[in-house]
Amino acid sequence: MSQLAVTVIGPDRPGIIADVTGALVGTGVNLEDSTMTLLRGHFAMMIVCAGPIDEVEAALEPLQGELVITVRAMGPEHEHAPIGAPYMLSVHGADRPGIVAAVTRMIAAAGGTITDLATRLSGGLYVLTAEVELPPSAELEMLDRALEITAEELGVGVTLRPAESDDL
């Protein structure tokens, strides 16, 4: 059996999750990891599962058209070994292009990795929340200062704090 990545995108309606997962269970596939969300009235889902790619594609075919569905074989699994301590990053302020790129560039420059990220635009307020891992070698004071400078240039507020177990 192949490790598969299944993506589903389309206009939201009741029953999408039931239809997709019902089709998959009919092939004997077990959902290993998944994420599902609504983005401005559109449904988006990514599933990692193991199964026969031909059977999975055939089972999902009746849902094509209404939904854009892709199934692809994944390479060998690379388990994510934490690189360091978990942190919560939050950014909020007036919307403008470049917020995600600038803030995530600062995390990358410190050797950090982002394990989850979500953004929302509500009226003119832009909110970004992310789970971040920082290596022990990260200089937190320098990163905090770099984030403050970046946030000031963007006209937003930024907070980076150690994650509590209930945050994750």
ABEGO torsion letter per residue (X at the ends): XBBBBBBBBEBBBBGAAAAAAAAAAAAGBBBABBBBBBBGGBBBBBBBBBEBAAAAAAAAAAABGABBBBBBBBBBBBBBBBAEBBBBBBBBEBBBBGAAAAAAAAAAAAGBBBABBBBBBBEABBBBBBBBBBBAABBAAAAAAAAAAAAAAAGBBBBBBBBBAAAX
